[in-house]
Structure formats: C-alpha cells, structure tokens
Amino acid sequence: MEHIMITDRQKSILFAMIEEHVKTAQPISSQMVCETFDFDVSPATMRSEIARLEEEGYLHQPHTSAGRVPTDKGYRLFVDALLAHKERENKKARAALRHVADCEQEAYAAFAELARAVAALAGSTVFSGSLRSPAFFKAGVHDTLSQPELEDSSLRKRFGDMVDSIEKDLPAFTSALAHDGPAVFIGKENPLSKARDFSMLVSRCKILGGDGVVVILGPKRMNYRKSIDALDALCDFLD
C-alpha cells in the first residue's frame, strides 16, 4: 500500500496516538498528546500536525467534539513499521512457548497448547491447527469479547460467525501462508468480507515436522506489537 509522505514528527505523533488508543479505546485529543508525550511543540502546532494526519487519511474524528482515532491506513503504516523493525529476542514469549515443546510427541496437544500460549501473549483470540486437518483449536475468545468494541451486538455476531467458521474460511488466506513471517490484514484488507471490522494475523508454523497455521483475530484496535512479537517468537522457537 502506498503512503503519502508525512514528516518524521507527524509519523511519531501518529504512532503515539495509536499506542494510546490501543490502551484506552478512546479517541485521542491533541491536548492529551501534548500532556502525555514530549514532542516539544506548542498546542497550536500539535493541532495542526494532527489535522494534517486527518487530511491525509491516517486519523478520523468519530464525533465533532471528540479526539481522533486511527483509520485502517493509519494502522497499516504503524504495522509496516513494526514488521520492518522486529525485536527478535522476546524472553517472555519464548518462556511461554516452552510448554509447546513439552507436547512434542503429540500434535493434538501441541496445537492446543500453542493456541493458549499465543493467546496469553497477544491478548486476542487465537486459532491453531494443522493445514492437513479440518479441526482447529481456539483460545482467548473471552479476551476479545471483553473489548469495548464488542459491546456492539452486530459486531459480536460477526465475531461469533468468524469463530465458528475459521476452518472453512482458511483457504482464503492461502497466499498469505506462502509468506515468511506473519501476514497482517487490517479491516478492509481482509479477504473475508465478514472480517472487515477486525484485524487478523496469519502465520505458518511447523510442529512435529508438519505444516501448521496460527491465526490471531481481534478488533482493529488490537495490540499489534504484542501480536507480531508473539508470532515472531513462535517462528524463531519452532525453527
């Protein structure tokens, strides 16, 4: 995806707003950015920079009196930066994934433990299973259902549909599974129309010499940093 050039400062402001929105689930105001982060600019300059980010489609204002929230385009720029600067050493993730190795004699148990471990690390719903099997294990559904976005009944229904049909829908991600590392689909990028209010991370993995897949599903406000770190640690651990 092409991005209109923005300055390094505008990018830093955008990323700070995304991190804060991920934590709070609230629109982020220019006043909050000035009070929370040290950008060493005047309130007027901050308002101007945020207005520019909105004009370029990285932020939008859900209500006239509210702050801004990231758009799919804003999240994409953020995720691309994360993917370009991966932190390979994640001791917490590697420790959590050691339980997967304890199940190395039984693929059934290994995929179940894998789903639980990645869900605990990412704080989102996780599916894992063999590409040769129609049965997937899931974990972390409650974590996603507890997010404020899922208070919307129509969104909860679409999320439930995704959970129920993930095995059937997996062929839509065949091209993503050919990539090295996780493929990230944000909102409307998702190949599944019913998943376009969510984000998904899809990654191939190897367990007991067989090909498996791990899928992380959550609201677009998911913690991409934690999710990408978890999948990177998984790939490194199992390689």
C-alpha positions as CSV (number, residue, x, y, z in Angstrom):
1,M,0.0,0.0,0.0
2,E,1.3,3.4,-0.9
3,H,1.5,6.1,1.8
4,I,1.6,9.8,1.1
5,M,4.8,11.2,2.6
6,I,4.4,12.6,6.1
7,T,7.2,14.0,8.2
8,D,9.0,12.0,10.9
9,R,7.4,14.1,13.6
10,Q,3.9,13.5,12.1
11,K,4.7,9.8,12.0
12,S,5.8,9.8,15.6
13,I,2.7,11.7,16.7
14,L,0.5,9.2,14.8
15,F,2.3,6.2,16.3
16,A,2.0,7.7,19.8
17,M,-1.8,8.2,19.3
18,I,-2.2,4.7,18.1
19,E,-0.4,3.3,21.1
20,E,-2.5,5.4,23.4
21,H,-5.8,4.4,21.6
22,V,-4.8,0.7,21.9
23,K,-4.5,1.2,25.7
24,T,-7.6,3.3,26.3
25,A,-10.0,2.5,23.5
26,Q,-10.9,6.2,23.5
27,P,-10.4,9.0,20.8
28,I,-7.2,10.8,21.4
29,S,-7.2,14.6,21.6
30,S,-4.3,17.0,20.8
31,Q,-4.4,18.1,24.4
32,M,-3.9,14.5,25.6
33,V,-0.9,14.1,23.2
34,C,0.7,17.3,24.5
35,E,0.2,16.3,28.1
36,T,1.2,12.7,27.7
37,F,4.2,12.9,25.3
38,D,7.2,15.2,25.0
39,F,7.1,16.4,21.4
40,D,8.3,19.9,22.4
41,V,5.7,21.7,20.3
42,S,3.0,24.2,21.1
43,P,-0.6,23.2,21.4
44,A,-1.3,25.1,18.1
45,T,1.4,23.2,16.3
46,M,0.1,19.9,17.7
47,R,-3.4,20.6,16.5
48,S,-2.0,21.5,13.0
49,E,0.0,18.3,12.8
50,I,-3.0,16.2,13.8
51,A,-5.2,18.0,11.3
52,R,-2.7,17.2,8.6
53,L,-2.7,13.5,9.6
54,E,-6.5,13.6,9.4
55,E,-6.4,15.3,6.0
56,E,-4.1,12.5,4.7
57,G,-6.4,9.8,5.9
58,Y,-4.4,8.4,8.8
59,L,-6.9,9.6,11.5
60,H,-10.5,10.4,11.6
61,Q,-12.8,12.2,14.1
62,P,-15.7,9.9,15.1
63,H,-17.7,12.8,16.7
64,T,-17.5,16.6,16.3
65,S,-16.3,17.2,19.8
66,A,-14.1,14.1,20.2
67,G,-10.5,13.4,19.6
68,R,-9.2,11.3,16.7
69,V,-8.9,7.5,16.2
70,P,-6.7,5.7,13.7
71,T,-8.0,4.6,10.3
72,D,-7.1,1.4,8.5
73,K,-4.5,3.4,6.7
74,G,-3.0,4.7,10.0
75,Y,-2.9,1.2,11.4
76,R,-1.2,-0.1,8.2
77,L,1.6,2.5,8.5
78,F,2.1,1.5,12.1
79,V,2.1,-2.2,11.4
80,D,4.5,-1.9,8.5
81,A,6.9,0.0,10.8
82,L,6.6,-2.8,13.4
83,L,7.3,-5.5,10.7
84,A,10.3,-3.6,9.5
85,H,11.9,-3.4,13.0
86,K,11.2,-6.7,14.6
87,E,12.6,-7.4,18.1
88,R,13.7,-11.0,17.8
89,E,14.6,-11.6,21.4
90,N,11.5,-11.9,23.5
91,K,12.3,-13.9,26.6
92,K,8.7,-13.8,27.9
93,A,7.3,-15.2,24.7
94,R,9.9,-17.9,24.5
95,A,9.3,-19.0,28.1
96,A,5.5,-19.2,27.4
97,L,6.2,-21.3,24.2
98,R,8.4,-23.9,26.0
99,H,5.2,-25.6,27.0
100,V,4.6,-26.3,23.3
101,A,7.9,-28.2,23.2
102,D,6.7,-30.3,26.1
103,C,3.9,-31.6,23.9
104,E,6.2,-32.5,21.0
105,Q,5.1,-36.2,21.0
106,E,1.5,-35.3,20.3
107,A,0.5,-32.8,17.7
108,Y,-3.1,-32.6,19.0
109,A,-1.8,-31.4,22.4
110,A,0.9,-29.2,20.8
111,F,-1.6,-27.2,18.8
112,A,-3.9,-26.8,21.8
113,E,-1.1,-25.5,23.9
114,L,0.1,-23.3,21.1
115,A,-3.3,-21.6,20.9
116,R,-3.3,-21.0,24.6
117,A,0.3,-19.7,24.7
118,V,-0.1,-17.2,21.8
119,A,-3.5,-16.0,23.1
120,A,-1.9,-15.3,26.5
121,L,0.9,-13.3,24.8
122,A,-1.2,-11.4,22.3
123,G,-4.4,-10.8,24.4
124,S,-6.6,-11.7,21.4
125,T,-8.4,-14.7,20.0
126,V,-6.1,-17.3,18.6
127,F,-6.7,-20.4,16.4
128,S,-4.1,-23.0,15.6
129,G,-4.1,-26.3,13.8
130,S,-2.6,-28.4,11.1
131,L,-3.1,-27.5,7.5
132,R,-4.0,-31.1,6.9
133,S,-6.8,-31.2,9.5
134,P,-10.2,-29.5,9.5
135,A,-10.1,-29.1,13.3
136,F,-8.6,-26.0,14.8
137,F,-8.0,-25.2,18.5
138,K,-9.0,-21.8,19.8
139,A,-8.2,-19.7,22.9
140,G,-8.6,-16.2,24.1
141,V,-12.2,-15.7,22.9
142,H,-13.2,-14.2,26.2
143,D,-10.4,-11.6,25.9
144,T,-11.8,-10.4,22.6
145,L,-15.4,-10.4,23.8
146,S,-14.4,-8.3,26.7
147,Q,-13.1,-5.5,24.5
148,P,-15.4,-2.4,24.3
149,E,-15.9,-2.7,20.5
150,L,-17.6,-6.0,21.1
151,E,-20.4,-4.3,23.1
152,D,-22.0,-3.7,19.7
153,S,-24.4,-6.6,19.2
154,S,-23.9,-6.7,15.4
155,L,-20.1,-6.8,15.8
156,R,-20.4,-9.6,18.4
157,K,-22.5,-11.6,15.9
158,R,-19.9,-11.1,13.1
159,F,-17.1,-12.1,15.6
160,G,-19.1,-15.2,16.5
161,D,-19.5,-16.1,12.8
162,M,-15.8,-15.8,12.4
163,V,-15.0,-18.1,15.4
164,D,-17.5,-20.7,14.1
165,S,-16.3,-20.8,10.5
166,I,-12.5,-20.3,10.8
167,E,-11.7,-23.8,9.4
168,K,-13.9,-23.3,6.4
169,D,-12.6,-19.8,5.7
170,L,-8.9,-20.7,6.0
171,P,-8.4,-21.3,2.2
172,A,-9.0,-17.5,1.7
173,F,-5.6,-17.0,3.3
174,T,-3.6,-19.5,1.1
175,S,-1.5,-16.7,-0.5
176,A,-0.7,-15.3,3.0
177,L,0.6,-18.6,4.1
178,A,3.3,-18.6,1.4
179,H,5.0,-15.6,3.0
180,D,7.8,-15.6,5.6
181,G,6.6,-14.3,8.9
182,P,3.1,-13.1,9.7
183,A,0.7,-11.6,7.2
184,V,-1.4,-8.8,8.7
185,F,-4.8,-7.9,7.4
186,I,-6.4,-4.7,8.7
187,G,-10.1,-4.0,8.3
188,K,-11.0,-3.8,4.6
189,E,-7.7,-5.5,3.6
190,N,-9.2,-8.7,4.9
191,P,-10.0,-11.3,2.2
192,L,-13.1,-12.3,4.2
193,S,-15.9,-9.8,3.9
194,K,-17.4,-10.7,7.3
195,A,-14.0,-10.0,8.9
196,R,-13.5,-6.4,7.7
197,D,-14.4,-4.8,11.0
198,F,-11.5,-6.8,12.5
199,S,-7.8,-7.4,12.0
200,M,-6.2,-10.8,11.5
201,L,-2.6,-12.0,11.7
202,V,-1.9,-15.3,9.9
203,S,1.3,-17.2,10.1
204,R,2.6,-20.6,9.0
205,C,4.5,-22.7,11.6
206,K,6.0,-26.2,11.8
207,I,5.2,-28.7,14.5
208,L,6.5,-32.3,14.6
209,G,7.7,-31.8,11.0
210,G,4.2,-30.9,9.8
211,D,2.8,-27.6,8.5
212,G,0.5,-25.7,10.8
213,V,-1.1,-22.3,10.9
214,V,-1.7,-19.8,13.7
215,V,-4.4,-17.1,13.3
216,I,-4.8,-14.1,15.6
217,L,-8.2,-12.3,15.4
218,G,-9.2,-9.1,17.2
219,P,-10.6,-5.6,16.8
220,K,-8.7,-3.2,14.7
221,R,-7.5,-1.7,17.9
222,M,-5.7,-4.9,18.8
223,N,-2.2,-4.6,20.3
224,Y,-0.2,-5.3,17.0
225,R,3.1,-5.0,18.7
226,K,2.4,-7.8,21.2
227,S,0.8,-10.0,18.5
228,I,3.6,-9.6,16.0
229,D,6.2,-10.2,18.8
230,A,4.3,-13.4,19.8
231,L,4.3,-14.8,16.2
232,D,7.9,-13.8,15.6
233,A,8.9,-15.6,18.9
234,L,6.9,-18.6,17.8
235,C,8.5,-18.9,14.4
236,D,12.0,-18.5,16.0
237,F,11.2,-21.0,18.7
238,L,9.9,-23.7,16.3
239,D,12.5,-23.2,13.6
